[in-house]
Amino acid sequence: MIRTRYAIALATMAVTALAVTASPASAAPGDTVNMCASALTPDGWVDVQWWNSAGCGSGFTPNMKQIKDLRGYPVGTQVNACASTWPPAGWTITNTYYSSGCRYSAVPSFNPNTWTLKRTS
């Protein structure tokens, strides 16, 4: 049991380290990274998909997410993002809807959980 917890902790730290190193100033707009849900989404990035992964633990709650870098997009660009993180500065919510790929709760509903975001500044 202790070995399992230790292995999970190491896997979580490795994925977190990947996420931290994957968001350098040289990242291109639209780059994506997969990470455990326990790691915070960095500034300028949004969640775009959620799912379950044994590499990030177990249970019924989605525990893995894909994040997308929104820094550097030109004004007028539109992207879809999960409502699990707030839009970065300069992005405005223009639409909300339900998407099965953005179910980030153990108790899913059909309430809107996804946004269309537009770069406004």
C-alpha positions in Angstrom: 0.0 0.0 0.0 2.8 2.4 0.9 4.6 1.4 -2.3 1.5 2.2 -4.3 1.2 5.6 -2.7 4.8 6.3 -3.3 4.5 5.3 -7.0 1.5 7.5 -7.4 3.2 10.5 -5.7 6.3 10.0 -8.0 4.0 9.8 -11.1 2.2 13.0 -10.1 5.4 14.8 -9.5 6.8 13.7 -12.9 3.6 14.9 -14.7 3.7 18.2 -12.8 7.3 18.7 -13.7 6.4 18.1 -17.3 3.7 20.7 -17.2 6.0 23.2 -15.6 8.7 22.7 -18.2 6.2 22.6 -21.0 5.1 26.2 -20.5 8.2 28.2 -21.4 8.2 31.5 -23.1 9.0 29.7 -26.4 5.8 27.7 -26.4 3.8 28.2 -29.5 0.1 29.2 -29.4 -2.1 26.1 -29.4 0.5 23.8 -27.8 -1.1 21.1 -25.6 0.1 19.2 -22.6 -1.5 16.3 -20.7 -1.3 16.5 -16.9 -2.9 15.1 -13.8 -5.8 17.1 -12.5 -4.1 17.7 -9.2 -1.7 20.1 -10.9 -2.8 23.7 -11.4 -3.4 24.9 -15.0 -0.7 27.6 -15.6 -1.5 31.2 -16.4 -2.3 31.7 -20.1 -3.4 28.1 -20.5 -7.0 26.6 -20.4 -8.3 23.0 -19.9 -9.6 21.5 -23.1 -10.4 17.9 -22.2 -10.8 15.6 -19.1 -10.6 11.8 -18.6 -9.6 9.1 -16.2 -6.1 7.6 -16.2 -4.5 5.0 -13.9 -1.3 7.1 -14.1 -3.0 9.8 -12.0 -4.7 7.6 -9.4 -8.0 5.8 -9.3 -11.6 6.5 -8.7 -14.6 7.8 -10.6 -13.6 11.5 -10.8 -11.8 12.4 -14.0 -8.2 12.8 -12.9 -6.3 13.8 -16.1 -6.6 16.8 -18.3 -5.3 18.3 -21.5 -4.4 21.9 -21.4 -3.8 24.4 -24.3 -1.6 27.4 -24.5 -3.6 30.5 -25.5 -0.7 33.0 -25.3 0.2 34.6 -28.6 -3.0 34.1 -30.5 -4.1 37.2 -32.6 -7.2 39.2 -31.6 -10.3 37.6 -33.1 -9.2 34.0 -32.6 -11.9 31.7 -31.2 -11.2 28.5 -29.2 -13.2 26.0 -27.1 -12.3 25.4 -23.5 -13.6 23.6 -20.5 -15.3 25.7 -17.9 -13.0 24.2 -15.2 -10.6 27.2 -15.5 -11.2 30.9 -16.0 -10.3 32.4 -19.3 -6.9 34.2 -19.4 -6.8 38.0 -19.5 -7.8 39.3 -23.0 -10.2 36.4 -23.7 -14.0 36.8 -23.5 -16.7 34.0 -23.2 -19.0 34.2 -26.2 -20.9 31.0 -25.8 -21.5 28.2 -23.3 -22.6 24.6 -24.0 -22.3 21.0 -22.8 -19.4 18.7 -24.0 -18.8 15.2 -22.8 -15.0 15.8 -23.2 -15.2 18.5 -20.5 -16.8 16.4 -17.7 -14.5 17.2 -14.8 -16.9 16.1 -12.0 -17.6 12.7 -10.5 -21.3 13.7 -10.7 -21.7 14.8 -14.3 -24.7 16.7 -15.5 -25.8 18.1 -18.9 -25.4 21.7 -17.7 -23.0 23.8 -19.8 -19.4 22.9 -19.0 -17.6 24.3 -22.1 -17.0 27.8 -23.4 -16.3 29.4 -26.7 -13.6 32.0 -26.0 -12.7 34.9 -28.3 -9.4 36.9 -28.1 -10.5 40.5 -27.6 -7.3 42.2 -26.6 
